[in-house]
Amino acid sequence: KAASSKKHKFRLEMARPSSNMADFREAFARAKHIAIITGAGVSAESGVPTFRGAGGFWRKWQAQELATPEAFARNPSRVWEFYHYRREVMLSKHPNPAHMAIAECEKRLSKQGRSVVVITQNIDELHRKAGTKHLLEIHGSLFKTRCTNCGNVAANYKSPICPALAGKGAPDPTTEDAAIPVEDLPQCEEDGCNGLLRPHVVWFGETLDPNILTEVEKELDICDLCLVVGTSSVVYPAAMFAPQVSARGVPVAEFNMEATPATNRFRFHFPGPCGTTLPPALARHETEIIA
C-alpha cells in the first residue's frame, strides 16, 4: 500500500505545470498564432471591481442577482443604476502593465507575420484602451447598448448615459433605489424606435453570440500557443477553451494569482499579479527578427 501511495504521489508531481520562464520563452519564440484568454484578474490590477466572490456587492446585491434578463424585466431602473455606476467607474480606470504588454506584443508580432488574438470575458474595454486590435469580447461591453425593441447594437460612451441617471448608482447599501420611470431610462435613437435600451452584455442565463463563438473556435483551432490570464476557469463555456487547446498538445500557460481547477491541464503556470508576470513573458525575444 505504501509503495502504491508513493507511486501515486510521484504521478501527481509529474503532472504539475512548469514555472520555467525560459522554457515558456522558447515556446513563445516559435509560436505563429497566439491566443490569449483573459478574465477579471487582468483588470483587477487597474482597480476594477469584479463583483465575484466575498465582498462583491453593489448595495445589497451581487452581480448574479442584477445581471439577468429577469432582474431587468422586474426593475430596469435598478439594473441601469448598477451598470451606470460600473460605466462611470470604468471611465476613470486605465490599462495596467498586463494590458499594455499584450497590446505591444500584438503590434510587434504582426510586423513579423505572426498573429495575436485576445479572447476576453471582460466587459470593461481596457484591452481596447491599451491598443489591442484583434479582440473578441465574448461577454459584450459596458460601452455598448442593445435595443429591446429593434435589436440595434450601438457604441455608447455618454457620461451619464441619460440625464435621469446623473448622480445615481451609488453602491452604498443604505442608498435607496432611484425608481426612474422607464421612459426616462436610456432610449433607442434609431429613427422612430424609442425602445428601451439595455447593456449589450451577456447576462446570467443568456447564451453567447454564436458568431463570436465561431470566431473564437477558429482562433483556438489554429493557435500554437495559448495564454490564460487572470481567469478563474470556472465560467463556462470560456472555462473549456484552454483545456480543449491543451488536449490537442498545444502549450498552454496560465498567469494567475493562484492555481485554478484547470491548472493541472496546462504546461505552464506562473503565479502572481499579471501586471508583474506577463510583461517579461511577452517581451521581445532575442531571436526575433524586427522589420
C-alpha positions, 0 to 999 in steps of 0.5 A: 500500500505504501509503495502504491501511495508513493507511486501515486504521489510521484504521478501527481508531481509529474503532472504539475505545470512548469514555472520555467520562464525560459522554457515558456520563452522558447515556446513563445519564440516559435509560436505563429498564432497566439491566443490569449484568454483573459478574465477579471484578474487582468483588470483587477490590477487597474482597480476594477471591481469584479463583483465575484466572490466575498465582498462583491456587492453593489448595495445589497446585491451581487452581480448574479442577482442584477445581471439577468434578463429577469432582474431587468424585466422586474426593475430596469431602473435598478439594473441601469443604476448598477451598470451606470455606476460600473460605466462611470467607474470604468471611465476613470480606470486605465490599462495596467502593465498586463494590458499594455504588454499584450497590446505591444506584443500584438503590434510587434508580432504582426510586423513579423507575420505572426498573429495575436488574438485576445479572447476576453470575458471582460466587459470593461474595454481596457484591452481596447484602451491599451491598443489591442486590435484583434479582440473578441469580447465574448461577454459584450461591453459596458460601452455598448447598448442593445435595443429591446425593441429593434435589436440595434447594437450601438457604441455608447460612451455618454457620461451619464448615459441619460440625464435621469441617471446623473448622480445615481448608482451609488453602491452604498447599501443604505442608498435607496433605489432611484425608481426612474420611470422607464421612459426616462431610462436610456432610449433607442435613437434609431429613427422612430424606435424609442425602445428601451435600451439595455447593456449589450452584455451577456447576462446570467442565463443568456447564451453567447453570440454564436458568431463570436463563438465561431470566431473564437473556435477558429482562433483556438483551432489554429493557435500554437500557443495559448495564454490564460490570464487572470481567469478563474476557469470556472465560467463556462463555456470560456472555462473549456477553451484552454483545456480543449487547446491543451488536449490537442498538445498545444502549450498552454500557460496560465498567469494567475494569482493562484492555481485554478481547477484547470491548472493541472491541464496546462504546461505552464503556470506562473503565479502572481499579479499579471501586471508583474508576470506577463510583461517579461513573458511577452517581451521581445525575444532575442531571436526575433527578427524586427522589420 
